[in-house]
């Protein structure tokens, strides 16, 4: 049996074998979600290749994949741009996701294993640590994992796949919802209640909390989009 050090070395070698375009996808996705690459911005291949230290082949593969997620828009003979945010479409998508999350919460209370609840609790504590340090990117990563784990704990693969597809299209908007410190703090309190309801298997309460949590997010996103539009005018 290998030592912990040896096992760590094996893990590192496995990570190094990950396809380059997947690493590029993650980096570009983070830049788009966090607003470093703004909506409507042109993806300059030469500049991005220089910044990431890669050739155009993995970059183009990554851009095509991000286009399937709705984060990038491919323009015939004109390259690609970051997909503009459309308030009406985001509001409609988030409303559907709210219904899916409510259903998932109800099902998770009945179907989630104790191990799944423990995993969600562990992710919650990691999320709290990032919030305490004011690290929005790290907080958002764990926040998204928590929501996805609740969805998966529903035990309904159709619901899970549908949610994943919709979430890819509004990930940027969900990130924007916590740019206000007041809303960020409120979201953390809501997550505390969500975890407590799941742990106690209170389906009716969890269903209500998830619906309210998403409704608050929609309101924050719409306000952020309105502010951005006003600033750009």
Beta strands, then each sheet from edge to edge (+ up, - down):
strand 1: 72-75
strand 2: 79-82
sheet 1: 1+ 2-
end
